[in-house]
Amino acid sequence: MAADLAKVAKDKGIKYFLISFVDLFGVLRAKLVPAAAIGDMQKDGAGFAGFAAWLDMTPAHPDMFGIPDPDSLIVLPWKPEVAWLAADLWMDGKPVEASPRVALKRQIEKAEKAGYRMMSGTENEFFLVNADGSAISDERDTQAKPCYDQSALMRRYDVISEICDHMQTLGWGPYQNDHEDANGQFEMNWHYSDCLVQADRQTFFKFMVKAVAENHGLRATFMPKPFANLTGNGCHAHVSVWDKAGKKNLFLDKKDEMGLSKLAYHFLGGIMHHTDALCAIFAPTVNSYKRINAPRTLSGATWSPNTLTYGGNNRTHMVRIPDPGRFELRLMDGAANPYLLQAGILAGGLDGITNKRDPGKRLDIDMYAEGHKARGAKQLPLNLLDAIRLFEKSKGLRAALGDELIDAYAKLKHQEWNSFKAEISPWERAHTLDC
């Protein structure tokens, strides 16, 4: 039975609730609701105009209501009189099918009917930059290989430790924080969980990191490739499928060389089959393709894939198998919508299970140095337009995610691409003004 949010407010001293949803572009939207009104909001939802967010609606659409999920409640550790709630969008008495959290819940329902429960964890990379975003915030962070730099990490101890303390307070089980491969870049990890819980937490994490950074006079960005010469922001996803009770890892088979079951290989086969089309949501911005198709960076490696391959404990492949019973998807970037990220994985994986898709043989090569040996392996899209076209033409994804979501997302992303193409860049002027 769902918790009574009015009683929760009284018990926890909550004065306000942020009733939030994430639109198709990953923007976090919210209304700030006083505790005295939360009972009505829990029943009827907070009202929104769909056209005001990226949801492919018009001003003529009726009111859209965000029904808060009590199980998602997170009290803001740095402002404990405020609590955050993830909401599911409804219109005319029906869920909005082209909304990210609803899309993920639809995939979860399909998985549950088949007896499956997907667990996941995401590695969230971000830069701490100055207030206007023009440069990294630590002018002393200049090493060519700054990954794990203890001094640079400790110069941002106040920010990183505060975020980690908050995650500990929330019970997420954070277990490591590090300076990443780019100057000014950090990564923070917490324990894996049910994929819906993980999506809610990742959504809140991005909000929390930005809020804490602002409180320290800095700016945090999850932009895929904010600096041309530095490694970009990935959002690697670690995935496993369990029984409905969450007791048995169905991906684990200790007899297999890599510790994976037939179910895991079929799931992986579905991912491999659909990832070129799923690129539209795994790498969802124009800037994303400057990360996955980048030249060598200052550190010597991009740490980003550009080909659909998988290997063992080898970070040069799109899919890495680091341990028995799970695999890591390394394509996703920091701009990926947390709900669509999980929905895309689950949609592709379930298709793979249903159709017993074969992922092919793993490759035990260094893709950065020997990628030419991966004969027959598909290349990832070179730009957002190519990815959108693959996404909207995919019959498999349409069957899994639904026409409403595919069409709405593709339409908005085509508009974004056209907006980008209408701009004249400094590079174009520098190279063609004298033609």
N, C-alpha and C positions, 0 to 999 in steps of 0.2 A: 504493500500500500504506500502511495506517495506521501512524503512528509508534508505536514501542514506548515507552509512557509511563514504564516503569521506567527505561529508558535515558535518556529525556529528563530525568527527575528527577535521575539521577546526573550527567549532563552540565551541567545548569543549577543544581545545588545546591538543588533543591526538596525541602523537608521534608514539606510537606502539600499536598493537593489539595482544592479545594472542588468537589465534584461536584454540579452545580446543575440545577434545572429551574424553569420559570415555570408557575404554575398558571393556571387560567382567569381569575382575577381579577388576574393580573399580579404576584402575590406571588412573590418569588424565594426558593426553598427550596434547602437544601443539606445535605450531610454533609461533615464535615472528615475526610479520609482520609490516614493517614500514607503516605509514599512507599513504605514497605516492603510495603504492601498493594495498591498501585495496579495491579499486574499482574493480580491476581484480579478487581479491580473493572473493569478494562478488558475482561476476558473475560465476566464474569457480571453486572456492574452493582452499584451500591449499592442496598441495599434500603430501601424506604419503605412506609409504610401510606398508601394513597391517601385514606382518609377524613380523614386529618390535614391535607390540603390541600383547596383549592377545586377539586375534580374530580368532583363528583357520584358519590362512592363511599360505601360503608357499611363498618362495621367487619368485616363478613362477607366482604368482598372479599379475595382472596389477595394475597400480597406483590407490590408493584410495584417494578420495577428500573429505575434510571437508568443507561443505558449511555452512558458519556462519549464525546464526539466529539473525537478527538485534534486535529482540524483547528481546533477552537475554542479551543485552549489559550491563555490569557493569564496571564502572570506578573504578580502584583500589583506595580506599580512602587514603591509605598510599603511593601511587605512582601515582598521578592523571594524569600523562602523558601517562599511560598505561591503556588500557581497555580490559576486558575479554569478549569473545564471545563463547557461546556453538555452536557446529557445528553438523550437521547431515552428516553421512558418505554415500558417493555414490561411486559406481564402475561400469564402463561400462554403464553409463547413468541411473543406477537404484540404489535405496536406498539399503544399506547393511542391509539385514533383521536381521542378527545375531549381530546387534550392539544395545547397551542399549537404547539410546535416540530414535532411530527409533522404537524399540520394544514398548516403552511407547507411542509414537505417534500413533502406530497402535491400541493400546487399547483405546486411547482417541477417535480415529475415530469411533470405534465400539460403544463406549458410546454415542457419539454425534448422531449417526444414531438412537439410541434408545431414544434420548431426554434427556440424562443424562450428567452431568458434575461433576467430582469428585473433591472435595476440600480436602486438607490434610495439616497437620502440623506435624513436627517431633521434638522430644526432643533429642537433640544431646549431649551425654555425652563424656567426654574426660579426660585424665590425663595430667597434666603438670609434666614432668619428667626431670631429668638432661640430659645433652647433649648426653650421650651414652645410655640412656634409661634404665639404670640398677636400678634406684631407683627414688622415687618421689622427686621433686625438693625442697620441704619444709621439712627440717628435724624436725621442731617443730610440724608438722601435724601428731600427734600420737594417737589421741583419738580413743577409740574403737567404738564410735558412733560419727563420725565427721560430719554427715549430717547437713547442715545449720550452721556450725561453723562460727560465724561472724569474729573471729580473723583470722582464716585460710583463709577465703574469702578475708579479707582486706589485708593480706600479699601478695596476688596476685592481688590487686586492679589495678596496672598499666597495667597488661596484660588483665584482664577481662574487665575493663572499656574501654580500647582502642578498643577491639573487638566490644563491645556494641555501642560505639560512631560511629564506622564504619557502623554498621547496621542501626543506626538512620540516618546517612548521606544518606544511600542507600534507605531509606524509607521502610524498612522491618517491622517496628513496633515491635521492641524488647520490651518485657515487664517484664522479670525477669531473673536474673542470680543467681545461687547458688552454694555453695560447696555441692557436692553430698555425697553419702553414703560411699564412699571409701576415704581413705586418699589420698590427691593429686588429687581428681577427681572433675570436675565441669560440670555444665549443663547450657546451654543458650537457651532461647526460643524466637521465634518471631512469628508474626501473621500468621495464616494459609492462604493458597492461592490455586489457581488452581494447580492441581497436577504436571503439567509440569513446571510451575514457581517454585513450591516448590522443585522439583528435581534439577533444575538449581541452585537455591539458596543454597540448601544443598551441592551441589558439590562445589560451590564457598566458602561456609562457611568453609568447611574442609580445603581448600587451604588457606583461610584467617587466620584461627586459627593457622595453622602450621607456616605461614609466620610471624605473629605477635609474636608468641612464640620464634621463631628463632631470631627475632630482639631484644628480651630480654635475649638472651643467654640460652633459655630453649628449650625443645622439647615437642610438643603436640602429643599424640597418641590416636587414636580411636580404638585401638586393643581391641577385645572383652574381653579378660581376661589376662591382662599383669602381674598380681600378684595373686598367688594362694590363698592367704588368704583374698583378698579384693574383694568387689563387682565389677563385670565387667561393661563394657561400653555398655549400651543399646541404642537403637534408636527407641523409642516408636513412633508409628504413630497414629495420631488422624484423623479419616476419617468421611466424610459425603458426600452424593450425592445430588446435586442440579439440578434444571432445567437448560436448555442450557444457559439461560441468566444469571445464577448465582444469581437469585433474590429469589427463593423459595427453602428452605431446604426440600427435598423430604424424608429425614429420620425422620423428626419431626412429631410426632403425640401426641398431648397433652392429648388425651384420653387414651393412653396406659399407663400401670403402670410404664414402664421405659422411656416413652416418645419417643418410636420408632415406625415407620410405618411398615406395612407389607413388603414394599420394603426393608426397613433396615434389617428386620429379614431374608428375602431371601438372601440379600447380605451377611449378616453374616453367613448364612447357607453355602454359597459358600466358604467363607473363612475357616470355620470349616471343610468342606469337603476336601479342597485341601491343607491345611497348612502343613500336614506332608510331602508332596512332595515339596511344596514351601519353606520348610526349607532350601533347597539347595541354594536358593538365599536370604532368610531372615537371615540365619545364615551360611555364605558362606565359612568359613575357618575351618581348623582343630581345631584351637584354640576356635572357636565359641562354641563348645560342652563342653568346660571346663567352660563356663558361664552358659549354660542352664541345665547342669547336674552336677552342682557343689555341694559339701558339704557346710554346713553352714559356712558363712564367719565371719570375726572378728566382724562385726556389729551385727550379729545374724540372718541375712536373705540374700539370694542371690538376691531377687527382680526379679528373672527370672523364667519363667514357664518351666515345663517339660511335661505337659499334655494338651491336647486340650480341654479346658473348658472355659466357660465364666460366668461372674457374674455381679452384679451391681457395685457399687462404691467400688470395692474390688481388691486391687493390687496383690493378690495372684493368680489370674487367667490369662490365656493367653490373654483373651479379657476382658476389663473392660468397663462398661457403666457409665462414670462419670457424664454425664449430658444428658438431653433429646436431641435427634437429632444427636448424634454422638457416636462413640465408639473408644476405644484406643486399638491398637494391641501392645502387650508388648513383642513379641518374637524377633523382629529384633534387631540386634546389630550394633555396630559402623563400622563394616567392610562391611555392606550391600551396594551394589551399589545403589546410589540414584535413578537411573532410573529404574533398575530392581525391586527395592523395590516397587515403585509406580505401575509399570506394573504388578507385581505379585498380588498386592492387587486388582487392577482393573480387571484383568483376572479372579481371583477367584470369586470376587463379581458379575461380569456380568454373569458368569456361574450360580451362585446361583439364580439370578433374572430370567434368562431364564428358569431354571429347577425348579423354586419355591422350592428351598432346605430349609429344616427345620433345624435350628441350634440346636434343642432340647431345653430342659428346662435349664434355668440358674441354677447355683449352688450357694447357699448362705452359703458357708462354707469356712473356712481357709484352703486353699490347702496345706500350709506348714505343718499344724498340723493334718489335717483331710483328706489328699489326698486319703487315702485308702477308703473313703466313695464314691469317684467318680467312682462307679462301671460301667464298660463298656466304660469309656472314653479312647480314644486312647492316647498312649504315643508318645511324639516327638521322632525323631530318636536319637540314642545314639551317633552317630558320623557322620562325613561328608560322608563317603562311603555309609552308609545306606540312607542318604538324597539324594545323587546323584542317587542312584538306583531307589528310589521312583520317583524322578523328571523325569528321562528319560523314565520310564515305564508308566507315567501318560497319558492316552489317552485324558483326559480333558484338561490338560495343553498343550499337543501337538496341539490340535484343537485350543486353544486360542492363544498360543505364536508362534506356527509354528515349523516345524521340524528343520529348519535351526538353529534357536536359541537354541532349546533344545539339538540338537546333538553337536553343537559347544561348548556350555557351559559344557555339561556333559563330552565331550572328554578332555577338558582342565582341568576340576576338577579331573577326574580320573588320569591324569598325575600328578597333584599336590598331590593327595593322595599317589600315588606310590612313589613320591619323599620323602614324609614324612615317609613312611614305610621303606624306604631304610636307614634311619638314625638310629644309635644306640644311645639311650638316656642315660644320666647319671643315671637315675633311673634303667634302665635295667642292667647296669654294677654293680650298688650298690647291686641289689637284686639277680643277677644270675651269677656273675663272679665266685663264689665259688661252683657252682653246680657240 
